[in-house]
Amino acid sequence: MRYRQLGDSGIDVSEICLGSWLTYGVGVDDGAGRECLAAAFDVGINFIDTANVYGRGAAESFLGDALKGRARDSYILATKVFFPMSDSDKGLSAKQIEKQIDASLTRLNTDYVDLYQCHRYDPDTPLEETMEALSEVVRSGKARAIGFSEWTADQIEAALAISPPNVKFVSSQPQYSLLYRRPEAEVIPVSIAHGIGQIVWSPLAMGVLSGKYRPGEPLPAGSRASGEDQHFMERYLAEPVLEAVQTLRPLAERAGCSMAQLAVAWLLAQPGMTSVIIGASRASQVHDNAAASGLDIDPALLAEAAALLEGVRLS
């Protein structure tokens, strides 16, 4: 496992981050979740990402219990705030940030998180109020650094314009993959210019880049695409997309890796990248995806992979 500095924070994180959306505390039984967590530590992953809204606190509670007994300085813990926790608890107001950070820390069974992130931008709260509240979270020792997810370049620059006096963002968490490259246009350049690192979610385009969904064949039983999330994946499951993805298989064979590893390695080779979030319900998935961190693939092959999908990119 290789490690990179998270933006200009001085915090070193593993190139692979273990995520917890739709899995721990919710979709995966605790025994399997603990096996995934143990596998992550075994392969050198030190970075764990969650959010208060995942299972309405269930993911944080699982991690708080599962991490109990591990030295707190042996892992980097990130969580998020914004989405509704109840009919009245939502957004990025000062009141909500103060309330939600304390609730997250209680569930996570820790005195601080390493990274506290705005899960989305809140148009109903003045940005100054949000940044002041986040700064207080850092100054009080409840978080070491702050970040955001899915903010526009204009929103990022507006926050940077008032930092200082406020604490500065060090991380961005965008959706980004070989099939979804929207952040390249504005978000990543702005981030690079200001010492903000990228922590990528959905690196396999909801599993499509693993190659398990084959054109003209039924969806694999028990897969995400065959369940209730199928409507989220319709664009990725289009036949032209699936056909193009299968053209990556020979490239992965040439590189001596799986298709999933190739997709993650491509991301890690992109400018401004810090870490790639993987989801896993089995320890074997952790091992497979984590192996992408140690790959040294010819840049020409990675460029060829991107070119093969150019015509079916979704953004």
N, C-alpha and C positions, 0 to 999 in steps of 0.2 A: 504494500500500500504506500502510495506517495501522498505528500501533504503540501498544502498551499496556504499562504496567508489570506485571511478573509478581508478583502479590500485593504484599507490602510489601518486596520484595527489592531494589528499585532497578534491576533488570535490565529493559531495554526489549526487547520481542519483537514481531515482526510478528503481525498478527491472524490470519494464515494460517501454519500450521506444516507443513512437509513431513515426513510420517511414512515409515517404512520397513518396516512389518510386511507380510509376504508378497510383498515386491517386491525391493528392492535386495539383491544378493548371493544371492538365492534364486530368485524367480519371474520376474525381469526380467534380461535380459542386461546386462552392464556398460555397453555402449555406450548403450543406451536409458536406463539409470539415470543415466549422466553427463549425457545430454541433459535429463533431468528436473531434475537438480540445477542445471544451467546456467540452465534456464528459471526455476527458483525464484529464483535470484539476480537474474536479469534483471528480474523483476517486483517485486523488493524484499523477498522472503521472506528473513529472516535467522535463522529458527528451525528447527532440524532435530531430530527426535525419533527415537530408536532404542531398542534394548534388547539386553542381552547374549544373550538367548535367541533372538532373531530369527535363524533359520538357525544356531543354536548358534555365534554369533560372526561369521557370514558378513556380516550387515548392517553391523556395526561395522567389520569389515575392509574392506568396500567403501568405506565413508565415509572411513575413515582414508587410503585410497589416493586417492580422488576429491577429497578436500579438500586434499590435499598441495599446497603452493604458494600457497594462499589465506591472507591475513593472518588469524591466529587471532582477532583482535578484530573481524573483519568478520562473524562469525556466532555464534549462540548454539546450543550443542550440549547435548542432553539424552539421557541413557540411563537404564537401569533394572536392578534386581537383584531376584531372588526365585526364579524358575522354574528347574527343574533344568538344569544345564549338563553333568552326568554323573550316574551313579547315586548318587554321594555328595555332589556339589556342588549345594546348593540351600538356599533359605531365607534368613533375615535374621539369622543369628548373627553375632557380632563377627568370628569367624574367616572366615566366608563373605564378609561385606562387605569386609573387608580384602583378601581374595584376589581377589574379583570386580572391585573397583574398579581394582586394578592390571592385571588382565587386560584390562578394557575400555579403559583408557588406552593400553595397548600396541597393541591392535587399532585403536583410533581415531587412533593416531599423534599423541597430544597429551599435554601435561603435566597438563591438568585438563579437566573438563567443567563447564559452567555450571550444570547441574541434574542431580542424582542422585536417582532416584526408586525407592521401594519398589513393585515391580510389583503386589504384593498384600500383605495382612497375613499375618504369620507367627504362627499360634497356638501353635507349638511352641517359640518363643523368647520369653523375657521382654521386654516392651516396653522396659524400662529398658536392657537390653543392646543392643537394636537402636538406640535413640536415641543412646546413648553412642557406639556405633560410627559412626553417621552423622555425629555431631558431630565426631568425630576426622577423618573424611574432609574435612569443611569446614575445620577448624582446620589441617590439614596442607597445605591449598591444592590438594587433588585435586578439589574441587568448590566452586563458589561458593555454591550453595544446595541445599536438599533438598525433595523432594516425595513424593507417594504416588499410587497409582492404585487405585480401587475399595475404599477403606476406608469403614467405616460411620461415622456421626456419633459414636457412642460411642467408637470407636477413635481418631478424630481428637481428640476432647476429652481422652482419656486421654494422648495424646502431648503435647498442648498443656499439660497439667497439670504436666509435668516439663520444660517449656521456658520459661524457664531452670530449671536450669543448662544444659540441652542446647540445641543449635541448634534453631530453630523451623522448621516446615514453611512453605513459601511457595506451594506449588502442589498442586492436586488434578487427577487425570486420570481423569474418569469417562466412561462411555458416556452419550451425551446427544444427542438429536435430536428433531425434531417428532414422531416415532413412539415415542420412548423417553425419558420425562421423570422417571424415578424420582429423580434427584438433587435435584429441586426441593423435595422434601418436607423433607429434613433436611440433606443434605450441603452444598448450596449456601448455605443460611442460616447454618450453623455456619461455613463457610468465609468468608463475607462478614464475619461478626462478628470474625474473627481475622486478616484481611488475607491470606487464602489465595485465589489466583486459580485459575480453572478452565481447563484445557487439555483440550478435548473430543476424544474419539475416536469413530469411526463416526458422523460428523455426517450422513451420507446414508443411515443405516440399511442399511449394506452395499450401497449403490448403489440401493436401491429408490426413494429420494426424488428420484433423477435423472429418474425417469419412464420409464426404458428397459425396465422390465418391465411389459408391458401385460396387463390382464386378458383371459383367453380366447385368448391367443396363445402360441406356443411360446417357451421361454426363448431369448434371443439366443445364437447359437453363440459360444463363446469367452468368455462372461460368467462371472463368479464363480458365479452361481447354477446354471449348467449344468455346473460342475465338481465337484470333491470337497468343496467347502464348502457344497453345496446343503443338507445336513442341518442346518447352522447357521442357515440362512435360511428354514426352512419357515414359521415364524410370519409373517415379513415377506412371504412369497409367497402368502399366503392371498388368495383372490379379493376379499373385502370390503376388505382393505387396499389391494390394487392399484387397485381401483375408486376408493377414496377419494383415493389419491395422484393419480390422473389429474384430479381436480377442482381440483388446484393449478395445472394448466397455464394456464387463463385468467388466474389471478392473476399468474403469472410474466410472461405476455404484457402485462398491464397495467403491471407494474413495469418492463418492458423488459429482462428478464433471463431466464436459463435456470432451469429448475426446481431444478437443483443450487445455483445461486447464491442463489435464494430461500431454500432450506433453510439454507444457511450464513449468509446475512444475518439470518435469524430468530434463529439462535443468538447471533450477535454483538450482537444487540439485547437479550439477556437479562441480568438482574442477575448480577454477579460474574464475567462472562466475560472471559477474557484472550485466548485463541487457540483456533483450530479446526484440528485435525490433518486433513490431506487425504492420501490415498494416490494415487499416480499411476504409471502404467506408460508414459505418453506425455507429451511436453512440452505437447501441446495441452490435456491434462487439467489440468496445472499452471496454464496461462494462464486456462482457463475458471473454475476454482475460485477462483483468486486474485483475480479481478475482483470477487468478492463483497465484498471488503474496502472497496472504494470506493463501494459503493451506499448511497444514502440513500432508503430505502423508507418510505412512509407507515406509521406504527405501526398504523393501523387496518387496513391491508392485511395486515400481519404477524399481527395478532390474528385476522383472518378465516381466514388459512391454518391457524392452530392450531385454530380452531373446526371447520374442515372435517374435521380428523383426530381430533377428540375421541372419537368413537365407536369408533375402531379402534386407539387407542393401546395399545401392548403393555405399558406399565407407567406 
